[in-house]
Amino acid sequence: MRGASISTEPAGLTDAAPLPAPVTRRGVGLFGRTFFLLAALLLVSILAWLQTLRVFELEPRAVQTAQQIASIVNLSRAALIHSDSIARVSLIKTMTEQEAVRILPREPDDRFEPFPDDALGQRMTRELALRLGSDTVVANSVNDEPGLWIGFTIDEDRYWMLTDRARLNPPVGETWIIWLVIAAALSLAGAALIAGLINRPLRDLSVAAGRVREGDFAGGFLDETVATREIREVNIEFNRMSRKLAQIEQDRVIMLAGISHDLRTPLARLRLETELSVTDDGARDQMAADIDQANAIINKFLDYARPDQVAVVPIALAELVHRCVYALKDASDIRLRVDVPSDLMVLADEVDLLRVLSNLIENASRYGKSADSGIAEIAIVALAKGSRVALEVRDHGPGVSPENLQQLTKAFFRGDSARTAATGAGLGLAIVEKNIQRMGGTLVLRNRTSGGLSARIELNRAG
């Protein structure tokens, strides 16, 4: 028989066709959406309140301003009428200095700009016309001099009265802007607080669900004493579900371990009876092979039922790989290429990693045979990548169909049940992925562009 060839030629890690990355939909989180909606609601409410205040304040302000101006005009008119020419000059001067009110004669060629035609201006103009007469003129500037100008008559003589334009300024200024900014800031802070309170139970639920998914049932416990009734009921039901799943998982482990253990005794008796009672060598060998296969399946059940806790230690990867391939040195239908640096150390459990490599090499030797030569060409390559170590086991077989590639690591799934060589229980790659995850690593299965399947594992580097 021709022995398996084991070479140490370098081999790259780049000839595997990567799987398409899963499409992830990124959107606004619940906190952001709730905050945005609350902030928009509060800001719109503030603006509506401000507009309502302005509208309800506009009418009284226009009437009040018109009354004040009308009173000033009437007082000025009465004072000018009942004073002599000398006292009139002194009166006008006093009004200008103390009240910021100027009385000027109105000339026919005076140029004036009408008062702004807004709601406040119209309301005040109507009020002044009602109190001072229909010929009253309200102007924004006269002869290019801005101000609040009121045109009135005294004994057929026409006059202008100039007063402070600030009397009619709308209720918007620095104080209003400051209060508006304060109100908006308080509204946004309140929206953030409310959004956080709404989002916190869902965030806690998401974290707990992630822990339960990873098998940490105790770490996924939620508070059952929260004040909100709906959240409390959800937490209680989630904790019940977690406890039920933990019990199911425990029962599953016990059941698998019990069945596997109980089957070993009758299999051992069958093996002994076969060796003693069957005289035909061929039949005896076939029966012994069947019993060995049943034992191998039982071992896989035990591996799959093992708990998820594992302690990792530094391990020389090259030495472990050579231990795995040593048993294949006399195989006539396997060619091996090994490229693993001797100084490469990984953090792993020795028994688990040995099982992982044994399963991967077994799959490659079983399903990675060339259709032409019937020989399984297997390459085992390792490479350090920063704090991680990538180890790849690849073959030159037919590969796996894309629809089955993602299912290979599921328990009891067999990629091609029609193969006569597919005599396992479908747990090999499921155990591989589980053991790799327990050691803090990852497993990626890919079809190689040049043909065959690539199994790539990554572990933390030691040292």
C-alpha positions as CSV (number, residue, x, y, z in Angstrom):
1,M,0.0,0.0,0.0
2,R,1.2,3.5,-0.9
3,G,1.5,5.7,2.1
4,A,0.1,9.2,2.5
5,S,2.5,11.9,1.5
6,I,3.0,14.7,4.0
7,S,4.9,17.8,2.8
8,T,5.6,21.2,4.4
9,E,5.4,23.3,1.4
10,P,4.0,26.8,2.0
11,A,0.4,27.4,1.0
12,G,-1.5,30.6,1.0
13,L,-4.8,31.4,2.7
14,T,-6.2,33.4,-0.1
15,D,-7.7,31.0,-2.6
16,A,-11.1,30.6,-1.0
17,A,-14.0,32.4,-2.4
18,P,-15.6,34.4,0.4
19,L,-19.3,34.0,1.2
20,P,-21.5,37.0,0.5
21,A,-21.8,39.1,3.6
22,P,-25.2,39.0,5.2
23,V,-27.3,42.0,4.4
24,T,-27.9,44.1,7.5
25,R,-30.4,46.8,7.5
26,R,-29.3,49.8,9.4
27,G,-32.0,52.2,10.7
28,V,-32.7,54.7,13.4
29,G,-32.8,53.1,16.8
30,L,-35.8,53.1,19.1
31,F,-34.1,55.7,21.4
32,G,-33.4,58.0,18.4
33,R,-36.8,57.6,16.9
34,T,-38.6,58.2,20.2
35,F,-36.4,61.2,21.0
36,F,-37.0,62.7,17.6
37,L,-40.8,62.3,17.8
38,L,-40.9,63.7,21.3
39,A,-38.6,66.6,20.5
40,A,-40.6,67.4,17.4
41,L,-43.8,67.3,19.4
42,L,-42.4,69.6,22.1
43,L,-40.9,72.1,19.7
44,V,-44.1,72.3,17.6
45,S,-46.0,72.8,20.9
46,I,-43.6,75.6,21.9
47,L,-43.9,77.3,18.6
48,A,-47.7,76.9,18.6
49,W,-47.8,78.3,22.1
50,L,-45.6,81.3,21.1
51,Q,-47.8,82.0,18.1
52,T,-50.9,81.8,20.1
53,L,-49.5,84.1,22.7
54,R,-48.5,86.6,20.0
55,V,-52.0,86.5,18.5
56,F,-53.8,86.9,21.7
57,E,-51.4,89.7,22.8
58,L,-51.5,91.5,19.5
59,E,-55.0,92.9,19.7
60,P,-54.7,94.3,23.3
61,R,-51.3,95.7,22.5
62,A,-52.5,97.5,19.3
63,V,-55.5,99.0,21.2
64,Q,-53.4,100.0,24.2
65,T,-50.8,101.7,22.0
66,A,-53.5,103.5,19.9
67,Q,-55.1,104.7,23.1
68,Q,-51.8,106.1,24.4
69,I,-51.0,107.8,21.2
70,A,-54.5,109.2,20.9
71,S,-54.2,110.5,24.4
72,I,-50.9,112.2,23.7
73,V,-52.3,113.8,20.5
74,N,-55.4,115.0,22.3
75,L,-53.4,116.4,25.2
76,S,-50.9,118.0,22.8
77,R,-53.8,119.4,20.7
78,A,-55.6,120.9,23.8
79,A,-52.3,122.3,25.2
80,L,-51.5,124.0,21.9
81,I,-55.0,125.4,21.5
82,H,-55.2,126.9,24.9
83,S,-51.7,128.3,25.2
84,D,-50.4,131.6,23.8
85,S,-47.6,131.7,21.2
86,I,-44.8,132.2,23.8
87,A,-46.0,129.4,26.1
88,R,-46.6,127.2,23.0
89,V,-43.0,127.3,22.1
90,S,-41.9,126.4,25.6
91,L,-44.5,123.6,25.7
92,I,-43.3,122.0,22.5
93,K,-39.7,122.2,23.8
94,T,-40.7,120.5,27.1
95,M,-42.6,117.7,25.3
96,T,-39.6,117.1,23.1
97,E,-37.1,116.9,25.9
98,Q,-39.1,115.0,28.5
99,E,-41.6,112.9,26.6
100,A,-39.6,112.3,23.3
101,V,-42.6,113.8,21.5
102,R,-42.1,116.3,18.7
103,I,-44.8,118.5,17.2
104,L,-44.0,119.8,13.6
105,P,-46.2,121.6,11.1
106,R,-47.3,119.5,8.2
107,E,-46.3,120.9,4.8
108,P,-48.1,120.0,1.6
109,D,-44.9,118.8,0.0
110,D,-43.9,116.5,2.9
111,R,-43.0,113.0,1.8
112,F,-44.1,110.2,4.1
113,E,-44.1,106.4,4.0
114,P,-47.3,104.7,5.0
115,F,-47.3,102.6,8.1
116,P,-46.6,98.9,7.5
117,D,-49.8,97.1,6.4
118,D,-49.5,94.2,8.9
119,A,-52.1,93.1,11.4
120,L,-50.7,95.3,14.2
121,G,-50.4,98.4,12.0
122,Q,-54.0,98.0,10.5
123,R,-55.5,97.5,14.0
124,M,-53.7,100.6,15.4
125,T,-54.6,102.7,12.4
126,R,-58.3,101.9,12.7
127,E,-58.2,102.6,16.4
128,L,-56.5,106.0,15.9
129,A,-58.9,107.0,13.1
130,L,-61.8,106.1,15.4
131,R,-60.4,108.3,18.2
132,L,-58.8,111.2,16.3
133,G,-60.9,111.4,13.1
134,S,-60.9,109.9,9.7
135,D,-58.3,112.2,8.3
136,T,-55.7,110.9,10.7
137,V,-52.5,109.7,9.0
138,V,-50.1,107.2,10.4
139,A,-46.7,107.1,8.8
140,N,-43.5,105.1,9.2
141,S,-41.3,108.0,8.1
142,V,-41.6,111.6,7.0
143,N,-39.0,113.3,4.8
144,D,-36.8,110.2,5.2
145,E,-36.8,110.6,9.0
146,P,-38.0,107.3,10.6
147,G,-40.3,107.1,13.5
148,L,-43.9,106.8,14.5
149,W,-45.6,109.8,12.8
150,I,-49.2,110.8,13.5
151,G,-50.8,113.4,11.3
152,F,-53.6,115.4,12.9
153,T,-55.3,118.9,12.6
154,I,-55.8,121.8,15.0
155,D,-58.3,124.4,13.7
156,E,-57.7,123.6,10.1
157,D,-54.0,123.6,10.6
158,R,-52.2,120.3,10.0
159,Y,-49.4,119.0,12.2
160,W,-47.1,116.0,12.6
161,M,-46.5,114.4,15.9
162,L,-43.3,112.2,16.1
163,T,-43.1,109.7,18.9
164,D,-40.9,106.7,19.8
165,R,-41.3,103.8,17.4
166,A,-40.6,101.4,20.2
167,R,-44.2,101.9,21.5
168,L,-45.4,99.6,18.8
169,N,-42.6,97.1,18.6
170,P,-44.0,93.5,18.4
171,P,-43.5,91.3,21.4
172,V,-40.3,89.7,20.1
173,G,-36.9,90.6,21.4
174,E,-33.9,89.3,23.1
175,T,-35.8,88.2,26.2
176,W,-38.3,86.3,24.1
177,I,-35.4,84.6,22.2
178,I,-33.7,83.7,25.5
179,W,-36.8,82.1,27.0
180,L,-37.5,80.3,23.7
181,V,-34.0,78.8,23.7
182,I,-34.4,77.8,27.4
183,A,-37.7,76.2,26.7
184,A,-36.4,74.3,23.7
185,A,-33.3,73.1,25.7
186,L,-35.5,71.9,28.5
187,S,-37.9,70.2,26.0
188,L,-35.0,68.4,24.4
189,A,-33.6,67.3,27.7
190,G,-37.0,66.1,28.7
191,A,-37.4,64.2,25.4
192,A,-34.1,62.5,25.9
193,L,-35.0,61.5,29.5
194,I,-38.4,60.1,28.4
195,A,-36.9,58.3,25.4
196,G,-34.2,56.8,27.6
197,L,-36.9,55.6,30.1
198,I,-38.9,54.1,27.3
199,N,-35.9,52.5,25.6
200,R,-34.2,51.1,28.8
201,P,-36.6,48.0,29.3
202,L,-36.2,47.0,25.6
203,R,-32.4,47.5,25.8
204,D,-32.3,45.2,28.9
205,L,-34.5,42.7,27.1
206,S,-32.3,42.7,24.1
207,V,-29.2,42.2,26.2
208,A,-30.9,39.4,28.2
209,A,-32.0,37.7,24.9
210,G,-28.4,37.8,23.6
211,R,-27.2,36.1,26.8
212,V,-29.8,33.4,26.6
213,R,-28.9,32.9,22.9
214,E,-25.3,32.3,24.0
215,G,-26.4,29.8,26.6
216,D,-26.0,32.1,29.7
217,F,-29.5,31.5,31.1
218,A,-28.7,32.9,34.5
219,G,-27.2,36.1,33.1
220,G,-30.4,36.7,31.2
221,F,-32.6,37.2,34.3
222,L,-34.7,40.4,34.2
223,D,-36.0,42.5,37.1
224,E,-39.5,41.3,38.0
225,T,-40.2,44.1,40.5
226,V,-40.3,47.1,38.1
227,A,-43.1,49.6,38.6
228,T,-44.6,49.5,35.1
229,R,-47.1,46.7,34.9
230,E,-46.6,45.8,31.2
231,I,-42.8,45.7,31.5
232,R,-43.0,43.7,34.7
233,E,-45.3,41.1,32.9
234,V,-42.9,40.9,30.0
235,N,-39.9,40.4,32.3
236,I,-41.7,37.7,34.3
237,E,-42.6,35.8,31.1
238,F,-39.1,36.1,29.7
239,N,-37.6,34.8,32.9
240,R,-40.0,31.8,32.8
241,M,-39.0,31.2,29.2
242,S,-35.3,31.3,30.2
243,R,-35.8,28.9,33.1
244,K,-37.7,26.6,30.8
245,L,-35.0,26.7,28.1
246,A,-32.3,26.1,30.8
247,Q,-34.3,23.1,32.0
248,I,-34.7,21.8,28.4
249,E,-31.0,22.2,27.8
250,Q,-30.1,20.4,31.0
251,D,-32.5,17.6,30.2
252,R,-31.1,17.4,26.7
253,V,-27.5,17.0,28.0
254,I,-28.6,14.4,30.6
255,M,-30.6,12.5,28.0
256,L,-27.8,12.4,25.4
257,A,-25.2,11.5,28.0
258,G,-27.5,8.8,29.5
259,I,-28.4,7.3,26.1
260,S,-24.8,7.3,25.0
261,H,-23.6,5.7,28.3
262,D,-26.3,3.1,28.3
263,L,-25.6,2.0,24.8
264,R,-21.9,1.3,25.5
265,T,-22.5,-1.8,27.6
266,P,-24.6,-3.8,25.1
267,L,-22.2,-2.7,22.3
268,A,-19.3,-4.0,24.3
269,R,-21.1,-7.4,24.8
270,L,-21.9,-7.5,21.1
271,R,-18.2,-6.9,20.3
272,L,-17.1,-9.7,22.6
273,E,-19.7,-12.2,21.3
274,T,-18.8,-11.3,17.7
275,E,-15.1,-12.0,18.3
276,L,-15.9,-15.3,20.1
277,S,-18.8,-16.7,18.1
278,V,-18.5,-15.6,14.5
279,T,-16.2,-17.9,12.6
280,D,-16.3,-16.2,9.3
281,D,-13.5,-13.6,9.2
282,G,-15.2,-11.3,6.7
283,A,-18.5,-11.3,8.6
284,R,-16.7,-10.8,11.9
285,D,-14.7,-7.9,10.5
286,Q,-17.9,-6.3,9.1
287,M,-19.8,-6.7,12.3
288,A,-16.8,-5.3,14.3
289,A,-16.7,-2.3,11.9
290,D,-20.4,-1.7,12.5
291,I,-19.9,-1.8,16.2
292,D,-17.0,0.6,16.0
293,Q,-19.1,3.0,13.9
294,A,-21.9,2.9,16.5
295,N,-19.3,3.6,19.2
296,A,-18.0,6.6,17.1
297,I,-21.5,8.0,16.9
298,I,-22.0,7.6,20.6
299,N,-18.7,9.5,21.2
300,K,-20.0,12.3,19.0
301,F,-23.2,12.4,21.0
302,L,-21.1,12.8,24.2
303,D,-19.0,15.5,22.6
304,Y,-22.1,17.4,21.6
305,A,-23.7,17.1,25.1
306,R,-20.6,18.5,26.8
307,P,-21.1,21.7,28.8
308,D,-20.1,25.1,27.3
309,Q,-17.4,26.0,29.9
310,V,-13.8,25.4,28.9
311,A,-10.4,26.7,30.1
312,V,-7.9,27.7,27.5
313,V,-4.1,27.4,27.8
314,P,-1.2,28.1,25.4
315,I,-0.8,25.2,23.0
316,A,1.8,24.6,20.3
317,L,-0.3,24.4,17.2
318,A,2.3,22.6,15.0
319,E,2.7,19.7,17.5
320,L,-1.1,19.3,17.8
321,V,-1.5,19.2,14.0
322,H,1.2,16.6,13.6
323,R,-0.5,14.4,16.2
324,C,-3.7,14.5,14.2
325,V,-2.1,13.6,10.9
326,Y,0.2,11.0,12.3
327,A,-2.4,8.3,12.1
328,L,-2.9,9.0,8.3
329,K,0.7,8.4,7.3
330,D,-0.1,4.9,6.0
331,A,-3.3,5.9,4.2
332,S,-3.1,5.2,0.5
333,D,-5.8,7.5,-0.6
334,I,-4.7,10.7,1.2
335,R,-2.1,13.3,0.4
336,L,-1.3,15.9,3.1
337,R,0.4,19.3,2.9
338,V,1.2,20.9,6.2
339,D,2.4,24.4,6.6
340,V,2.2,25.3,10.3
341,P,5.0,27.4,11.9
342,S,6.6,25.5,14.8
343,D,6.6,28.5,17.1
344,L,2.9,29.3,16.6
345,M,1.0,29.2,19.9
346,V,-2.8,29.5,20.4
347,L,-5.1,29.7,23.4
348,A,-7.2,26.6,23.3
349,D,-8.3,23.5,25.1
350,E,-6.0,20.7,23.9
351,V,-8.7,17.9,23.8
352,D,-11.2,20.2,22.1
353,L,-8.8,21.4,19.5
354,L,-7.6,17.9,18.8
355,R,-11.2,16.9,18.2
356,V,-11.8,19.9,16.0
357,L,-8.8,19.1,13.8
358,S,-9.7,15.4,13.7
359,N,-13.2,16.1,12.6
360,L,-12.1,18.6,9.9
361,I,-9.4,16.2,8.5
362,E,-11.9,13.3,8.6
363,N,-14.4,15.3,6.6
364,A,-11.8,16.4,4.1
365,S,-10.5,12.8,3.7
366,R,-14.0,11.4,3.3
367,Y,-15.6,13.9,1.0
368,G,-12.6,15.7,-0.5
369,K,-11.5,13.0,-2.8
370,S,-10.8,13.8,-6.5
371,A,-13.2,12.2,-8.9
372,D,-10.3,11.3,-11.3
373,S,-7.7,9.9,-8.9
374,G,-9.8,8.9,-5.9
375,I,-7.2,10.6,-3.7
376,A,-8.0,13.2,-1.1
377,E,-5.5,16.0,-1.3
378,I,-5.6,17.9,2.0
379,A,-3.8,21.1,2.9
380,I,-3.4,22.3,6.5
381,V,-2.1,25.9,6.7
382,A,-1.7,28.2,9.7
383,L,-0.9,31.9,9.7
384,A,-0.6,34.5,12.5
385,K,-2.6,37.6,12.0
386,G,-2.0,40.1,14.9
387,S,-3.6,38.7,18.0
388,R,-5.3,35.9,16.1
389,V,-4.2,32.7,14.4
390,A,-5.9,31.5,11.3
391,L,-5.8,27.7,10.6
392,E,-7.3,26.4,7.4
393,V,-8.1,22.8,6.3
394,R,-8.9,22.5,2.6
395,D,-9.5,19.8,0.1
396,H,-9.7,19.4,-3.7
397,G,-13.1,17.6,-3.8
398,P,-16.4,18.7,-5.3
399,G,-17.2,21.1,-2.6
400,V,-20.7,21.8,-1.3
401,S,-23.7,23.3,-3.0
402,P,-24.3,26.9,-1.9
403,E,-27.7,26.1,-0.5
404,N,-26.2,23.5,1.8
405,L,-23.1,25.4,2.8
406,Q,-24.8,27.4,5.5
407,Q,-26.4,24.3,6.9
408,L,-23.3,22.2,7.5
409,T,-22.8,23.3,11.1
410,K,-26.3,22.4,12.1
411,A,-26.7,19.4,14.3
412,F,-27.9,16.2,12.4
413,F,-27.6,17.9,9.0
414,R,-25.9,15.8,6.3
415,G,-24.9,17.6,3.2
416,D,-25.5,14.6,0.9
417,S,-27.4,11.7,2.4
418,A,-27.2,9.8,-0.8
419,R,-23.4,9.3,-0.4
420,T,-22.5,5.8,0.6
421,A,-19.7,7.2,2.7
422,A,-22.0,9.5,4.7
423,T,-22.5,7.1,7.6
424,G,-22.2,9.6,10.4
425,A,-24.8,11.2,12.5
426,G,-24.4,14.7,11.1
427,L,-22.8,16.1,14.3
428,G,-19.1,16.4,13.2
429,L,-19.2,20.1,12.0
430,A,-21.8,21.0,14.7
431,I,-19.3,19.8,17.3
432,V,-16.5,21.6,15.6
433,E,-18.3,24.9,15.6
434,K,-19.4,24.5,19.2
435,N,-15.9,23.7,20.4
436,I,-14.4,26.6,18.5
437,Q,-16.9,29.0,19.9
438,R,-16.2,27.7,23.4
439,M,-12.6,28.6,23.0
440,G,-13.4,32.1,21.8
441,G,-12.8,31.4,18.1
442,T,-14.7,31.4,14.8
443,L,-15.4,28.9,12.0
444,V,-16.0,29.8,8.4
445,L,-16.8,27.2,5.7
446,R,-16.2,28.3,2.1
447,N,-16.1,26.7,-1.4
448,R,-12.7,27.3,-2.9
449,T,-12.5,28.9,-6.3
450,S,-10.2,26.2,-7.6
451,G,-12.4,23.4,-6.3
452,G,-13.0,21.8,-2.9
453,L,-14.1,23.0,0.5
454,S,-12.1,25.2,2.9
455,A,-12.7,25.1,6.7
456,R,-11.0,28.1,8.3
457,I,-10.9,28.6,12.1
458,E,-9.5,31.5,14.0
459,L,-8.3,31.4,17.6
460,N,-6.6,33.8,20.0
461,R,-2.9,33.9,19.8
462,A,-0.9,33.0,22.9
463,G,2.0,35.2,24.0
